[in-house]
């Protein structure tokens, strides 16, 4: 039924006069359990489901969505997207075109070994309570008090089906499990120290089991306690440091990932999310040390950002944003790829059925 609706949406858009049309079905299932200082605070489950259309008319894109996947609702969405594109085409100076891509049919399904649904709610809450107890015990052994403990476990399962007029027919089902914790450790003589961490994989509950969280967090509390009680001030003179993956990850995310979004480079979101320091003419020039290489890759199995196809139907691949200190490439969708005279590298992503795909790192 979904496939029929998507093909109907594409056909109807083309009949109206669209030069290009795409229709995407998306279903997001989210579930989360939160324990705060040993007390269950939130247990929520939500499903967001719908269909969107995006069409190109006279060099302008129009987008509309509906949470009621029926032909009548889709007709309204198509007319809305068409009207939006038509009106925009009279205003924009630089007409939009899409890069030529080899699009195809693909089916991607990540099958969890242990489904989240197979673990009942009481067991999940009990799991969090066990971790909370171990945090308190580790703090006591270390001579500190774990004054704030926020634990969260959950999943974000996504199902997508994309059809467009250029030949793409992509279906994906990808489950994602995650765990987060936020801790505040306190000592009357030494003050407080906080720690936050997020873990995530494109798997089922087996990922949560594989992280060995009870042992990992107990050891983490002991390490943080040692820093709080026995940590020394850093030297004032310049020193060489070794950065951990979390700090490096944040630096890469904010200093290479977001600035490397080609639409941001061209000015999109300048008033909302800020501009990029990268200019098109910087491509191929050195911007950092030879020791620096930054890669974004949505095709790594089990990674939290795993998505072998983007939301324009383009196959994902490894993107070397910076190689040996040289700015090599930007993150592209089909629109920016056309502007830069390159192929899309599959970086168009949407947050939900009611969001148009925009360029984002994996």
Secondary structure, 3 states (H helix, E strand, C coil): CHHHHHHHHHHHHHHHCCCEEEEEEEEEEEEEEEEECCEEEEEEEEEEEEEEEEEEECCEEEEEEECCCCHHHHHHHHHHHHHHHHHHHCCCCCCCCCCCCCCCEEEEECCCCCCHHHCCHHHHHHHHHHHHHHHHHHHHHHCCEEEEEEEEEEEEEEEEEEEECCCCEEEEEECCEEEEEEEEEEECCCEEEEEEEEEEECCCHHHHHHCCHHHHHHHHHHHHHHHHHHCCCCCCCCCCCCCCHHHHHHHHHHHHHCCCEHHHHCCCCCCCCCCCCCCHHHCCCECCCCCCCEEEECCCCCECCCCCECCCCCECCEEEEEECCEECCCECCHHHHHHHCCCCCCCEECCCCCCCCEECCC
